[in-house]
Amino acid sequence: MKNRIDDLRDHLFESLERLKEADGESLEQELTRAKAISETAGKLIDSAKVEVQYLEVTGQIEGSRFLKGAPALNGERQPGITKQ
């Protein structure tokens, strides 16, 4: 399993596809699984938000192991990443 934001999106879309294909008893199982995946994804997203806030406060523009760094535009910071 990969541990990047893009991988999280892939897992969420896979869960959505399984929900679309499920019926009857398998639907109940997939709903339970999808809820667990959604809750876990929410925690990861909350963690990423804190990480972005940290990068903004410290003036860093590099990414992390979870979030990719934004490429510089003409050697300047990306919009939205400002030094406080």
N, C-alpha and C positions, 0 to 999 in steps of 0.2 A: 504494500500500500504506500502510495506517495503521500507527502504531507504538505502540499501547497494549496493555495486557494483554488487554482484551476482543478486540482484533483477533487477538492470538496464539491465544486460545481458538478463535476462528472458523477460523483456518488449521488448527489441530490437528483440529477436527471435520471440516473439508473433507477432510483427509488420511485420516481414518478412513472417511469415506463412500467415497472412491475405493478404499480397500483392500477394503471390503465388496463393491464392484461389480466389482472386477478378477478376472480368471481367466487361466490359462495364462501366456503370455509377458508380458502386461500386468501380471499380478500380481507377477512378478519386478521389473519396472520400478517399480511402485508401492511395493514393499517397500524398494527402494533409496532412493526418494524419501522415503518415510515415515521411514526411519532418519535421513536427513540433516536432515529437518525436526525430528525429535525431538531430535537432538543440538543443533541450533541453538536450539530452544526451551528446552532445559535450560540453556544458557549464559545466555539472556535471563532465565530464572527465577533463576539464581544471582546475576546482576547485580541483579535486583530485591530479592532478600533482603539483599544488602549495602546497597542504598539504604534499605531499611526500617530496618536496624540503624543507619545513619547518622542517619536522622530521629529514631530513639529516643534515641540518645546526645546529639544536639544539642537535643533537646526541641522539634523542629519538628513541626507537625501538618499542614502543607500537603502535598499530593501532589507529583508530579513530572510530567514529560511522559509517562512510561510508566505510572505509577500514579496513579490519581485520589485526591484528598484525601478523607479521611473527613469527613463532615459532623459538626459539633459537636452534641452532645446538650445542650440547655439551656445553651449557651455553654461547656460543659466539654469536656475532651479525651475522645476515644474510648477505651474500655477497651483496654488493650494498648499504647497509646502513652504511655509514661511518661518523665518527665525524669529522667535519671540524676544 
